[in-house]
């Protein structure tokens, strides 16, 4: 009899524990899973990152001529690119969250605010910024392992050669003007990591320099990029380098002028960084 009472007491305790656990599960606040949110990515670089983290999207940036969408997003609605997003299309998709490029977010967040569309900025200015963003996204969408693996693939060493070649990074505009990249720009940072000395200086990614200032810096390598309309921009650069004041620059004299083309290169950091880094190393070694 005493043995039966002990068994009944034990069963009662187990039942109470199970009941308490069930009540706790029922009463705790439910959290909406981040992976069920309706998310829109407005740049190709963002889309590529979300693909690697396997995060569902409902709208994606319209790819450029030399860009392709990951298979899982190929049939999704296109919302324009980061320079000219289709805000009407974004609104029609009723997103829970829209990711903007931090560099130009100010141009569009007021409109999104007025439409009560929640948005968040992603800073892909440099490779370290990209990796930080990937870590945060991995935490937000419970993809920590995938984020860690992706960041490991983006790790790039910094070279410290005794003689660092002077490198001029030019970002051209369709109208014929240009800006000079600093080591605070994405490609400028890659140049620095690859062992080059970036001619442009300042806290901004790009600064203005005239031909006289550039000649004084004596760059031995010139890397050109196009902000838009690359065919016209690179044609303008060809004409520019034929001018007398550019003919005295070592990089032009020795033919060490190179074009940084998409999709390997871009204005902001992206998953092609290792390939861009290798290409820059090849140019510097020449």
C-alpha positions in Angstrom: 0.0 0.0 0.0 2.8 2.4 0.9 4.6 1.5 -2.3 1.4 2.4 -4.3 1.2 5.7 -2.5 4.7 6.5 -3.5 4.0 5.7 -7.1 0.9 7.8 -7.1 2.8 10.7 -5.5 5.5 10.4 -8.2 3.0 10.3 -11.0 1.2 13.4 -9.5 4.5 15.3 -9.4 5.2 14.4 -13.1 1.7 15.4 -14.0 2.1 18.8 -12.3 5.4 19.4 -14.1 3.9 18.6 -17.4 0.9 20.8 -16.7 3.0 23.7 -15.6 5.1 23.4 -18.8 2.0 23.3 -21.0 0.6 26.4 -19.2 3.9 28.3 -19.7 3.9 27.4 -23.4 0.4 28.6 -23.8 0.8 31.9 -21.9 4.2 33.0 -23.2 4.1 35.8 -25.8 4.2 34.5 -29.3 6.9 35.9 -31.6 6.4 36.4 -35.3 9.2 34.6 -37.2 11.4 37.0 -39.1 11.6 34.5 -42.0 7.8 35.0 -42.7 8.1 38.7 -43.1 7.4 40.2 -46.6 10.9 41.5 -47.5 12.0 43.6 -50.4 15.7 44.0 -51.4 16.4 47.1 -53.6 20.0 46.4 -54.7 21.5 43.5 -56.5 24.2 43.1 -53.8 21.5 42.8 -51.2 19.7 40.2 -53.3 22.8 38.1 -53.6 23.4 38.2 -49.8 19.8 37.2 -49.0 20.1 34.3 -51.5 23.2 33.0 -49.7 21.4 33.2 -46.4 18.3 31.6 -47.9 15.9 34.3 -46.8 12.6 34.5 -48.7 11.8 37.7 -50.5 8.7 39.1 -52.1 10.4 41.7 -54.4 13.9 42.2 -55.8 16.0 44.8 -57.4 15.8 44.8 -61.2 19.1 43.3 -62.4 21.5 45.3 -64.6 22.6 44.1 -68.1 25.5 42.1 -66.7 23.7 40.9 -63.5 21.6 37.8 -63.0 19.1 36.9 -60.3 19.5 33.8 -58.2 17.2 31.0 -59.2 14.9 31.2 -56.2 14.1 34.9 -56.9 14.0 34.8 -60.7 10.2 35.0 -61.0 9.6 37.6 -58.2 8.4 41.1 -59.0 11.2 43.6 -59.9 11.1 46.9 -58.1 13.7 48.9 -60.1 17.3 49.5 -59.1 18.8 51.4 -56.1 19.2 54.5 -58.2 15.6 54.6 -59.3 13.4 52.2 -57.3 9.8 51.9 -58.3 8.2 53.1 -55.1 4.7 52.5 -56.5 5.5 48.9 -57.2 7.1 48.5 -53.8 3.9 49.8 -52.2 1.7 47.4 -54.2 3.7 44.4 -52.7 2.7 45.5 -49.2 6.1 44.7 -47.7 6.8 44.4 -44.0 10.3 45.7 -44.5 12.2 47.3 -47.4 16.0 47.3 -47.4 17.7 50.4 -48.8 21.2 51.2 -49.8 22.6 53.4 -46.9 24.4 55.6 -49.4 21.3 56.9 -51.0 18.5 56.0 -48.5 17.8 59.7 -47.8 16.4 60.1 -51.3 13.6 57.6 -50.7 12.9 57.1 -47.0 10.6 60.1 -46.8 8.3 58.7 -49.4 8.3 55.3 -47.8 7.6 56.9 -44.4 4.6 58.8 -45.9 3.3 55.5 -47.2 3.8 53.8 -43.8 6.3 51.4 -45.2 8.9 50.2 -42.8 12.5 50.4 -44.1 16.0 49.7 -43.0 19.4 50.8 -44.3 22.2 48.3 -45.2 25.7 49.8 -45.4 27.7 48.0 -48.0 30.2 50.9 -48.5 33.3 48.8 -47.8 34.0 45.1 -47.4 34.0 45.3 -43.6 30.6 47.0 -43.7 29.3 44.2 -45.9 30.5 41.6 -43.5 29.0 43.4 -40.5 25.7 43.6 -42.3 25.8 39.9 -43.1 26.4 39.1 -39.5 23.4 41.2 -38.4 21.1 39.7 -41.1 22.2 36.2 -40.0 21.1 37.0 -36.5 17.9 38.7 -37.5 16.7 35.8 -39.7 18.2 33.0 -37.6 20.8 32.2 -40.3 23.9 32.6 -38.1 25.7 29.5 -39.5 25.2 30.6 -43.1 26.3 34.1 -42.3 29.5 32.9 -40.7 30.3 30.7 -43.7 29.6 33.5 -46.1 31.8 36.0 -44.2 34.6 33.4 -44.2 34.5 33.3 -48.0 34.8 37.1 -48.1 37.9 37.3 -45.8 40.7 39.0 -47.8 44.2 39.5 -46.6 46.0 42.8 -46.5 49.4 42.9 -48.3 52.2 45.0 -46.9 54.8 45.3 -49.7 58.0 47.5 -49.2 57.1 49.5 -52.3 53.5 50.4 -52.7 52.6 51.6 -56.2 50.6 54.8 -56.4 47.2 53.9 -57.7 44.6 56.4 -59.1 41.0 55.3 -58.9 38.7 57.2 -61.2 34.9 57.1 -61.1 33.5 58.5 -64.3 30.2 60.1 -65.0 28.3 59.9 -68.4 28.8 63.6 -69.0 32.6 63.3 -69.0 33.4 64.4 -65.4 35.0 62.2 -62.8 35.8 61.8 -59.1 38.8 60.3 -57.5 38.3 57.3 -55.2 39.9 57.2 -51.7 40.7 54.2 -49.6 37.4 54.8 -47.9 35.6 53.7 -51.1 34.9 50.0 -51.7 37.4 49.5 -54.6 39.9 51.9 -52.9 39.9 49.7 -49.8 40.5 46.6 -52.0 43.4 48.5 -53.7 44.9 49.2 -50.3 44.5 45.6 -49.2 46.2 44.4 -52.4 49.3 46.5 -51.6 48.6 49.7 -53.5 48.7 53.2 -52.3 45.5 55.0 -53.2 46.2 58.6 -54.5 42.9 60.1 -53.4 42.7 61.2 -49.8 40.0 62.3 -47.4 37.2 60.8 -45.3 34.7 60.6 -48.1 34.7 57.6 -50.6 35.2 60.0 -53.5 36.8 63.4 -53.8 37.4 66.0 -56.5 41.0 66.4 -57.8 42.2 68.3 -60.9 44.7 67.1 -63.5 47.5 69.1 -61.9 47.0 67.5 -58.5 46.9 64.1 -60.1 50.1 64.7 -62.0 51.9 65.6 -58.8 50.9 62.3 -57.2 52.5 60.4 -60.1 50.3 57.4 -60.2 51.9 54.3 -61.8 48.5 52.5 -62.1 45.1 54.0 -63.1 41.9 52.0 -62.5 38.7 53.5 -64.1 35.1 52.8 -63.2 31.8 53.9 -64.5 29.0 55.2 -62.3 26.5 54.6 -65.2 26.6 54.1 -69.0 30.0 52.4 -69.0 30.4 52.4 -72.8 30.3 56.2 -72.9 32.3 56.7 -69.7 35.2 54.5 -70.8 35.2 56.2 -74.2 35.5 59.6 -72.5 38.4 58.3 -70.4 40.2 57.2 -73.6 39.9 60.7 -74.9 41.0 62.2 -71.6 44.2 60.2 -71.5 45.2 61.5 -74.9 45.4 65.0 -73.6 48.8 66.5 -73.1 48.5 67.0 -69.3 47.7 63.3 -68.9 50.4 62.1 -71.2 53.0 63.0 -68.6 51.5 60.7 -66.0 53.6 57.5 -65.5 50.5 55.1 -65.6 49.4 56.6 -69.0 53.0 56.6 -70.4 53.5 53.0 -69.5 50.0 51.7 -70.5 49.0 50.7 -66.9 45.4 51.9 -67.3 42.7 49.4 -66.6 38.9 49.2 -66.7 37.0 47.9 -63.6 34.0 46.4 -65.3 30.8 44.9 -63.9 29.8 42.4 -62.5 33.3 41.8 -60.9 33.5 45.4 -59.8 30.8 47.7 -58.4 30.5 51.0 -56.5 29.7 49.3 -53.2 30.8 46.0 -51.6 29.3 42.8 -52.9 30.0 39.1 -53.0 32.3 39.5 -56.0 34.9 41.1 -53.7 37.4 38.1 -53.7 37.4 38.2 -57.6 37.8 42.0 -57.7 40.7 41.7 -55.2 42.5 39.1 -57.3 42.1 41.2 -60.4 43.5 44.3 -58.7 46.5 42.2 -57.5 47.1 41.2 -61.2 47.1 44.8 -62.3 49.4 45.9 -59.5 51.9 43.1 -60.2 52.2 44.2 -63.8 
